[in-house]
Amino acid sequence: MYELRIKGQVDKKLIKQLQDEYYKQVQGTYELYNSLYMNNYCRSYNKDRIFYLGYVLAKNNIDFTFTELEG
């Protein structure tokens, strides 16, 4: 399981805008964006999806941490 967690405060409107713009690029990311919007983090067993969200966040100057969780 992999976790991406946003550092600090991010405008929720920006997360929603990124979701609308990018979720169709990689299947299965819509729910991950929802989790970012609601909780400031998301988790997935799919490393590629988490890395893609990290790419989108970095491209928009949003700081985050990436963690590989045990279990």
Backbone bond lengths (Angstrom), bond angles and torsions (degrees), N, CA, C in turn:
res aa  C-N    CA-C-N  psi(-1)  N-CA   C-N-CA  omega(-1)  CA-C   N-CA-C  phi
1 M - - - 1.451 - - 1.526 107.92 -
2 Y 1.306 115.70 139.48 1.456 122.87 -179.08 1.521 108.88 -120.94
3 E 1.327 115.12 144.37 1.464 120.35 -179.96 1.519 109.44 -127.03
4 L 1.313 115.00 136.61 1.451 122.94 172.60 1.523 106.00 -117.88
5 R 1.325 116.84 124.16 1.466 121.47 -176.69 1.525 109.03 -126.51
6 I 1.333 115.94 127.61 1.461 121.64 178.82 1.528 108.67 -74.44
7 K 1.342 114.90 135.42 1.467 120.72 176.17 1.523 109.02 -88.64
8 G 1.318 117.01 134.37 1.462 120.47 175.98 1.519 112.89 72.92
9 Q 1.319 113.83 -161.11 1.462 121.02 -178.12 1.521 110.19 -98.81
10 V 1.318 114.73 136.51 1.471 121.36 177.42 1.521 107.71 -130.55
11 D 1.312 115.14 139.83 1.458 121.05 177.88 1.527 109.75 -60.67
12 K 1.331 116.54 121.10 1.477 121.33 -179.39 1.530 111.32 -59.75
13 K 1.332 116.20 -31.80 1.466 119.67 178.80 1.525 110.85 -62.95
14 L 1.337 116.70 -35.39 1.459 120.46 178.76 1.528 110.63 -66.77
15 I 1.316 117.40 -42.30 1.474 120.57 177.81 1.525 109.70 -61.03
16 K 1.320 117.43 -44.44 1.465 121.45 178.74 1.528 110.70 -62.96
17 Q 1.316 116.68 -40.52 1.462 121.18 178.46 1.530 110.54 -63.42
18 L 1.328 116.84 -43.14 1.462 120.49 178.44 1.527 110.81 -64.23
19 Q 1.338 116.06 -39.49 1.464 120.24 177.44 1.523 110.19 -59.49
20 D 1.306 116.43 -49.91 1.460 120.73 -178.67 1.533 111.74 -60.68
21 E 1.335 115.94 -35.24 1.455 120.82 -175.69 1.532 113.25 -81.29
22 Y 1.346 117.59 -34.57 1.460 120.13 -168.27 1.524 117.01 -116.40
23 Y 1.328 119.98 -14.72 1.465 118.63 -171.69 1.527 113.52 -61.20
24 K 1.310 117.89 -27.60 1.471 119.90 -179.54 1.522 112.51 -75.51
25 Q 1.326 117.44 -14.50 1.468 121.38 -178.45 1.526 111.84 -68.79
26 V 1.337 116.44 -37.68 1.465 121.29 -179.72 1.523 108.05 -130.92
27 Q 1.321 116.70 117.52 1.453 121.84 -178.95 1.528 110.57 -59.14
28 G 1.336 115.90 138.32 1.457 121.01 175.49 1.518 114.35 91.23
29 T 1.324 118.44 7.28 1.462 119.67 -178.61 1.528 113.47 -96.37
30 Y 1.325 118.08 -12.29 1.463 120.07 -177.15 1.529 111.10 -56.82
31 E 1.325 117.10 -46.18 1.462 121.58 -179.12 1.524 111.18 -67.98
32 L 1.329 116.92 -32.10 1.468 120.06 177.62 1.526 110.32 -65.88
33 Y 1.323 116.71 -41.50 1.468 119.88 175.40 1.530 110.49 -62.48
34 N 1.333 117.27 -39.36 1.462 119.75 177.13 1.521 111.14 -58.64
35 S 1.323 116.17 -43.53 1.455 120.77 179.15 1.526 110.85 -64.21
36 L 1.325 117.47 -41.50 1.466 120.18 176.07 1.523 110.58 -60.03
37 Y 1.306 115.86 -42.93 1.463 121.47 -179.23 1.533 111.36 -62.75
38 M 1.326 116.66 -44.63 1.464 121.23 -175.27 1.532 113.05 -82.43
39 N 1.336 117.60 -38.70 1.467 121.34 -168.29 1.528 115.41 -119.77
40 N 1.319 117.53 -6.46 1.473 123.20 -173.44 1.524 112.91 66.77
41 Y 1.325 117.78 13.79 1.462 121.39 173.06 1.520 108.96 -151.72
42 C 1.333 114.50 162.35 1.459 120.37 173.62 1.516 108.02 -145.57
43 R 1.315 115.74 156.33 1.460 122.76 -179.83 1.522 109.76 -133.66
44 S 1.334 114.01 145.22 1.462 119.40 178.98 1.524 109.06 -156.62
45 Y 1.329 115.32 151.81 1.458 120.80 171.69 1.524 110.60 -81.28
46 N 1.323 116.71 -13.07 1.464 121.62 -177.43 1.527 109.89 -94.95
47 K 1.307 116.01 105.83 1.465 122.41 -177.32 1.532 111.36 -61.26
48 D 1.320 117.19 -39.57 1.462 120.83 -178.57 1.524 112.04 -60.61
49 R 1.322 117.27 -40.09 1.471 120.66 179.63 1.525 110.73 -66.06
50 I 1.325 116.06 -43.50 1.466 119.58 179.46 1.530 109.86 -64.95
51 F 1.326 117.44 -42.71 1.461 120.76 178.39 1.525 110.92 -62.71
52 Y 1.327 117.13 -38.01 1.467 119.67 179.08 1.524 110.39 -64.44
53 L 1.332 117.19 -43.50 1.465 119.15 177.12 1.525 110.45 -61.96
54 G 1.329 116.76 -39.32 1.458 120.15 176.23 1.521 111.57 -60.09
55 Y 1.321 116.03 -41.61 1.466 120.66 176.99 1.530 110.86 -59.89
56 V 1.327 116.37 -46.53 1.469 120.84 -179.17 1.534 110.24 -63.61
57 L 1.329 117.18 -43.32 1.468 120.14 179.56 1.530 110.66 -64.30
58 A 1.326 117.18 -45.98 1.464 120.91 -179.64 1.534 111.00 -61.68
59 K 1.314 115.77 -40.54 1.464 121.57 178.63 1.530 111.25 -60.12
60 N 1.336 115.68 -26.06 1.468 121.28 -179.34 1.524 112.06 -107.04
61 N 1.331 116.56 21.87 1.470 123.50 175.05 1.521 113.95 57.53
62 I 1.325 116.27 38.96 1.464 121.80 176.47 1.522 107.69 -106.53
63 D 1.326 116.63 121.85 1.460 121.38 179.67 1.521 110.62 -78.33
64 F 1.336 115.72 143.26 1.457 120.89 -178.58 1.514 109.49 -154.07
65 T 1.315 115.18 165.37 1.464 121.38 172.15 1.514 108.31 -116.05
66 F 1.319 115.07 150.91 1.452 122.54 176.98 1.520 107.28 -121.50
67 T 1.327 116.40 129.60 1.449 120.70 -178.04 1.526 109.64 -134.39
68 E 1.324 116.52 137.61 1.453 120.72 171.13 1.527 106.49 -95.10
69 L 1.332 116.66 117.16 1.452 121.82 -176.17 1.526 110.03 -89.97
70 E 1.308 116.37 149.18 1.463 120.64 176.74 1.526 109.97 -79.64
71 G 1.315 115.19 149.44 1.465 119.74 174.89 1.445 110.59 84.82
